[in-house]
Amino acid sequence: MKRTIIILITALTLFSCEKRSLQDYTDCPVQPPLFPDYTDITLPCNIAPLNFLLEDAVTISVIVRGKKEYQYDSHSHKLCFPMKRWKQMLADEKGDTLSISVYAEISQQKIHYKDFYWYVSPDSIDRCLSYRLIEPAYEIWNMLQICERNVENFSTRLLADNNITDHSCINCHTSNRAANPTTFMHVRGSKGGTVYSRDGQLRKINTKTDRTAGAVYGEISQDGRFGIFTTAEIIPILHSHRTERLEVFDKCSDLILIDFEQGTVTDNPCITGKNYQETFPCFSADNHTIYFCRAPYLPQPDSTRQMRYDLYSISFNPQTGQLGDSIHEVFRASAEGKSVSFPKCSPDGKHLLFSVSDYGTFPIWHPETDLWMLELSTGKIDKMKQTNGRYSDSYHSWSSNSHWIVFASKRDDRVYGRPYFAHVSRDGNVSKAFLLPQENPEMYLNTFKSYNIPEIYNTAETYDAHELQKLYYRKEAENLRYKEQ
């Protein structure tokens, strides 16, 4: 009896491992309507499996042709690639273009869709991705989390959970993308502060001084010593325009420089004052320049639609912490009827990526928002038509090797921001974007939250949500002192 059972199990196993026969399928002249859309893309050689679903399919088979041929079969409307086989396939096909054939049974029809391609780039992507999970209306901020995902697989952990930090708002987890990254995030609330993580040490800092307001948007220098930040009074309001939902504006905004080693805050007349509003600063790759957005002051909200920010720069000495005595216009977006926000410099110093919208300073609520890229050596602008979607593309970050970007896009439904990746080639061409893969491709359809402020970096944070909870409740915030420049 035992022998009969063993033989039966063995036979069933061998039968289940056989490749599905793909005879009698009718050719279809269009590519398959996959979700997510993974057709004709460049992907990193270390990305997690690009699992997808095909609506109403009963069975799916995929043939991948490269140096070798691979077949993957599914008995449902979802195709999930086995992790081990997927990783081996990418390793074997790195640097090559793969042809993908999809076969599906839908409504009792056997369909062979038009082939598409995957180019497996030898440029790997940083393995850590952080993002904030939050309701898309941004009105319920007492239920949010900062997550860290390993993009080489599907493992995810919590860096912050405001359910255990007094339901305080948590935002702006940002990395300097160094080999050993220095990061910060702001934790609001009565026991909050700016959480500064460097070399395995976690600090909570009160960035407000008797002369300057607290830090908001910003970035940390490559060596981790300095931070350049906006001080802004941020006001959200409901929109009266029929096609727009919410507007966020800065009532006033200036820039400050923080020396985290010396515990000081410095400002400069060139980047402060009542006549202009400055925001969204970032460092150049060599830390000798600070880029930021600047617009003439106008009373708001009455003049919000007339607020258009241009791109400026100011010199910086990373040895002394000295800011320059003049500013320089880099790109006049207002001349094109546009407004710039969120400039981010590529780590190789070649490009500056920023969001462009029709007006204002909070592009995620503007459906027309696109990403543009400036070539710093020539001043040439790439409007990235092959990368941008139909709705808001913003909140972007560079990989440490300068060959990948990640950004939050609402292209799928105009409501939920989701993390999309695109490849930047050595000559500056940006590819079609693709959505962060999930173990269950239906996850995006069942998760009613936006993935806000995506950041990629190579080394995982040394803390988690429970250590952050201890920091919040048990440690007093360090105070900074104002220093004249």
N, C-alpha and C positions, 0 to 999 in steps of 0.2 A: 504493500500500500504506500509506504514512504517513497519507494523508488518511483512509483507511478506519479505521485505528487511532484517530486523533484523534476521528472522528465517534463511534466505539464508546465511547471513554472519556467523551466529553461526554454521550452518552445514558445511560450507567450512572450518571454523576454526578448528572444531572437526576433520574433515577429514584430514586436513594438519598436525595435531598433532599426528595422528596415526603412529605407527611404521611401517616401510616398511616390507612387507613379504619377507622372505629370502629363499623361497622354490625354487627348481629347479636350484640351482647353482651347477656348476661342480667343484669338488675339484681340486686344483692345488698343485703340490708337492713343489713349491718354495714360498718363502716369497714375499710380494708385493714390486715392485720397487718404493718405495716412494721417493719423494724429498721434504724436506731433508730426509735422511735415519734415521728414528727413531725406527728401529727394534732392539730388544734385548739390551736395555740400562737401566742404572740407572739414575733416574731423581730426582731433588730436590722436596720436598713436597710443595714448594712455587713458582715453575716455571710457566711462562705464558703458555697458551695452545699450544701444539705441532701441530699446523696446518700444513697440508702437501698437496701435489698434487700427482695425479696419472695420468700420461700422457695418453691421448686418452680416459679416462673414461668418460662415460655419466652420470652415477650415482655411488655413493660410499656409503656404509654403514659400520659402525664399531661397533662391539660388544666388550665391555670391561667386563671381568669377574673377580671379586674379591670377597670380602665379599658380594657385590651386583652385579647385572648385569645392564649395561648401554648400550643404543643404540643411535648412532648418524648417521643421514642420510644427504646426500647431493645430489643435482640435477645437479652436475657439476663435473669437474675433480679435484676440490679442496674440502677438508674437513676442515672446520673451526669450532672448538669446541666452544660452547657458554661459555663465561667467567664465569658466575655464576655457571653453572652446572659443569664446569671443576674444579673450586676451591673447590666445595663441594665434588666432587669425590676424589680429592687428599687428602682432610681432612679426609674423611671416610676411605680411603685405605692406609693411611700413615703407612709405615713399612711393607707393604705386596707386594707380586708379583702379577701383573695383567696379564691375558692372553688376547691377542688382536687378534680378527678375522676381516679380511677385505674382504668385498664382493664388487664386481664392475661389471658394464656392460661395456664391451669394444668390439667394432666391432661386435655388436649384440650377443656377448657371455656373459653369466652370470658366473662369476668366483669367487670361494671361495679360497682365497690364504691360504697357510700354516700359522698357527698362530705364533705370536712372543710374547715377554713378555716386560713389563715395571716393574722395581722394584722402588717403590715410597720410596725413602730414607727419614728417619726422620731427616736427616741432611739438614737443610735449607741452601740456598745460599745467600750471600750478595745481597741486592736488587739493587745496583747501578753498572752499567757497563759503563765505558767511553772508547771511541775509537776515532781514527782519521780517517775521511773519506778522501781518497786521490786517485788520479788516480794511477793505478798499476805500471806504468812506473817510477813514482817518478820524472819525468822530469818537470811536470807542478805543482809546489807547490804553485802557487799564487791563487789556487782555492781549499781550503781545510777547513775542519771544525773539531772541537772537540765536540763530542756529548756525552750526558749522558742519558742512557736508564734505565728505571726501568724494571728489568727482571721479576718482578711479574705480569706485564701487558705489554702494548705496548707503553706506554708514553715515549716520547723522547724530550729532549730539548738541546739547543746549549749552550756550555760553551765558545766556541770561534769560530769566523768566520772571516777568514782573508780578506773577502770582505769589512769588516768595520774596519780593522786595517792595512790599507796601503798595502794590499796584501803581507804582510810579512809572512815568514814561521813560523809555530807554531807546536811544537812537544813535545813529551815525557811527557804527562800528567800522573803523577805517584803519587800513594797514599802510605802512610805508614801503612794502614789497621788497625789503632787504632780505639777505640770505637768512638772517635771524630777525624776523619782522618785529618792529615796534608798532603797537596799535593803541587806539583809544576808542572809548565810547562814552557818551553822556548818560548818566543815570540821574533823573530828576527826583524830586521828593525831599522831605525834611532831612533825610540822612544821605542825600545823594551827593554827586560830584562828578568830575571827569575821571573815568577809570583809565589809567595809563599803565600799559603792560610793556615791560622791557627787560630782556635777559632773565625771564622767569620771575621777576618781581612785579607785584601788583600794588599800585598806589591809587589813592582817592584824593583828588585835588579840587579845591575851590578856586576856580580861575578868575573870580571877580575880585577886584581891588577897590580901594577908595577912590581911584581915578578912572577906572575902566570897568565896563560891563563884562559879564561872563561870556565864555567862548561858546560858539555854536558850530557852524560849518568850518572845516579846516583840514589840514594835512600836516604830517610829521616829516622832518628831514630824514635823509637816508641814514645818517648816523644816530638818529633817535633823540638828539639833544634838543632840537628846536621844533616848535609848532607854530604855524601861521593860521590864524583863526578870524572868522567874522564875529563881531559883536552886533547882534541885531535884535530888534523888537519885532517879532514875527506875529502877524495877525491873520487868522483864517476867517473867511466870510463865505456865505452862500452866494452863488452867482445868480443874477437876475436874467442873464442871457439864456435863451431857451435851449441852446445846444451845449451849454457848459454847466457844470455842477457846483464846483467849489473853486475859490480863488484864495491864494495865500500871498501876502505881500510883506515887505519889510517897511515898517514905519520909519525906521532909521537904521543905518548900519555903517560900521567902520571896521578896520582891521587892527589886530594886535599880534605881537610876536611874544611867544612864551619860551623862556629858557628853562627847560625842565631840570637841568643840572644845577643851575644857580637859584632856581625858584623865583624868577623875576618875570614881569610883564612890561613890555615896551610898546609904545606906539610911535607914530611919525606924522607930521603935518601933511605929508603928501597923500596919506591913505586914511586920514580922518577929517572930520569937519562937517559943517552943516550944509555946504553947497553941493556935495556929491554923496552918493551912496556906493560903498564898496562891499563886495561880497565874494564868496566862493574862491578863496585863494588856494594856490597850490605851488609846490616847488618845482623848479626845473630838475632835470636828471642829475646835473652836477651841483645842485643847491645854490648856484650863484645868481639865480633869478627867481623871483616870485611873480606868478601870473595871477590876475584877479579880474573880476567884472566890475564895471563902473558906469554909473548913470547920473545925470544931473538930478538933484533933488526936486521932486514934485509932490505936492500934498496928495495923500492917499486916504481912502480908496477912490476918490473922485477922478484921479488922473492915472489910475493903474494901467489903463489901456494905452497910455502914452509913454509908459516907462519902458525904455529900451536900453539894455546894458551892452557896452562895448568891452572888448578885451584889451587889458593893459598889463604892463609889467613894471617892476621896480627891482633894482639890483640889490644883492644881499651878499654879505661876507660871512660865510659859515664858520670862519675861525674866530671872528670877533663878535658876531651877532649884530653887526651894524647894517642898517637899512640905508639905501641910497637916498640922495637928496632931490631926485626928480623921478617922474614916471614917464612911460613911453607907450604910445598907442600901438597895439599889435594888430588888431582887426576891428574895423568899424562896422559892426553888424547893423547898426541903426541906419546906415546909408542904404542898406538893402531892405529896410523895413523889418528888421529882425532884432532879437534880443538874445544875448549869449548867457549861458550859465554852466556851472560844473566843468570848468577846464581841468583836464588831467594830462600830464606830460608822460610820454612813453619813457620807460626806464633807459632806453638807448639814446634818448635825447633828440630823436628825429621828428617826432610828431606831437601835436597837441590835439586832443580829442575833446569836443565840447558839445553841449546841447544847444539847439537853436529853436526858438519859438517866436511867435508873432509879437509878443510883448511880455513884460513881467519877469519874475525871478523864481517861479515855482513851476517848472515845465511839465512835471508829471501830470498836472491837471489840464494840460493843453494838448488836445488830440493831434495838432499839427506838428508837435515837437519831433525833430529829427536830430540825428548825430551828424556832425560835420568834423572833418579832420584837416588840420593845418600842417603843412610841411614847413618846419621851422627854418630850414636853410633857404627856401625859395619864396615863402609866403603863399604858395599855391594851396587852394582850398579844394578838398574832395567832399562833395555833398553826399557821397555814399548811398546813391540810389539803389545799388544792388543789395544793400544791407538793411536799410530802414524799412519799417513796415507801414501799414496804413494808419496806425494810431501810435500815440506817444512812445518814443524811444528815448530813454534818459537814464540817469543814475548809473554811470559806467565806471569800469575799472580795467586797468591793464594787467596782464600777466608779467612776471618778473623778466621773461625773455623778450618782451615787446611783440610777440607774435600772436597773442590772443587778447581779445577784449570780451568783457561780459557786461551786459546792460539790462535794465528792467524795461520790458516792452509790454504794451497793452494791445498788440496787434491782433490777438486772437479774438477778443470780445469787447475791447475798449474799457473794460472795468478792472480786470485783474492784471497787475504787473507781474511778469514772469521772467526768469533769468535766461537770456539768450546769449550764445557765444558766436563769435566770428573770428576768422583767421586774418592776420595782417602779414602779407608776404614781405620779402626783403626789399622789394621795390615799392612797397606802400599800397598795394592793392588789397582791398578788404572784401572778403567773401560773403556769400549769402549766410545769414545767421540761422542757427538751429537751437532748439529748446533743450535745456538741461534734462538729460534722460532720467527717468524714474524706474524703480523696480516694477511698479505697477503703472502702466501708462495712463490708466484712468484716474490717477491721483489728482491731476490738475482739474479734472471735471468734478471731483468730489471734495476738493479743498477750497473753501470759500474765504481765502485770504490772499493778499498780495505778497510777493517776494520783493521786499523793499531794500534798496541800497546794497546790491550784490558786490562783494569784494573778493578777489582771488589773490591767494598768497601761498607760499610753498611750505611753510612750517606751521603745524597746528598750534593753537593757543595752549598755554600751559595751565590754564584754569578752566573751570566749568561753572555752571549756574550756582552750585552750592557754595563754592568759594567766593563767588561774587556776592551771594547772600550774606556770608560772614563779613565781608568787607563793608557792605552797606550798613549793617546793624552794629558792628563791633568796633569799627575804626573811625576816628574823627578825620575829617578832610583836612589835608594840608593847606595852609594859606600861602598865597603868593604875594610878593611885594612889588609895587610899581617902581620902575626904574626909568629915569630920564635918559633919552638917547643923547 
